[in-house]
Amino acid sequence: MISCSEAIRQLWEYLDATLDAASRDAVEEHLARCRICCGELEFAQELRRFLRDDLPEDVLRRLNQTLEELGP
């Protein structure tokens, strides 16, 4: 089983469904046994929902501006 640090490191890729099958399975196995990392997953899911649905327009505008300034 992978460690907590490895599971957390891969968490956003897991949520984005960009992990390969073996990595996804390892993260899921870890999440099935680790309450701490399940809490991290719940937090990440809630944060993602907030950023998608409830982010104030002015904050979104500033965030997009900052990302454009950083460029590729």
N, C-alpha and C positions, 0 to 999 in steps of 0.2 A: 504494500500500500504506500502511496506517496505521502510526503509530510504535509503538515499544514501550510508551511511557507510555499511549497510547490503548488498546492491546490489554490491558494490565494493568488499566487503569481499568474495562474492560468484562468482565473475566474472570469475576467472580462472576455477573453477569447471563448470560454465556455458559453457565456451568455450570448455572444455574437455567433455561435455555432460555427466557429472557424477552426476548431481543434480537429486533428485527425482522430479516427475512431479509437485508437488505443489510448490516446491522451484523454479523450472525452470519457471513456470507460473508467480510466483511473481516477479522474476527478469525481465522477458519479459514485464510484466505490467509496472514495474518501468522504464525500458528503453524506452518504448513507450511514456512516459510522461516527462522524464528528459533529457534535452539536455546535461547537464554536464556529466552525466553517459554515455550517448551515445558517447561522446568524449573519455571517458576512455575506452569504448569498442573498438572504432576505433583504439586507441593507442595500446591496447593489441593485437588486430588482426594484426596490422602492425608489432609490435615487434615479435610476433610469426612467421610471414612470414619471417622477417629478420633472425631470429635465425634458421629457417628451410632452407632458400635458400641462404643467403648471408653472413653468418658468416665466416670470414677468417679462413683458416685451422689451423693456429697457435693458434688462440684464441680458437677454438673448441678443439684442443689437450690439451691446458692448462685447460680448463673448465672440460673436462673429467678426467684429472689427479687429479684436485682438488676434484671432486665428488668421485673418487675412494679412495682418502685419507680420506675423511670424513666417508666413509663406511656406512653400514646400521645402 
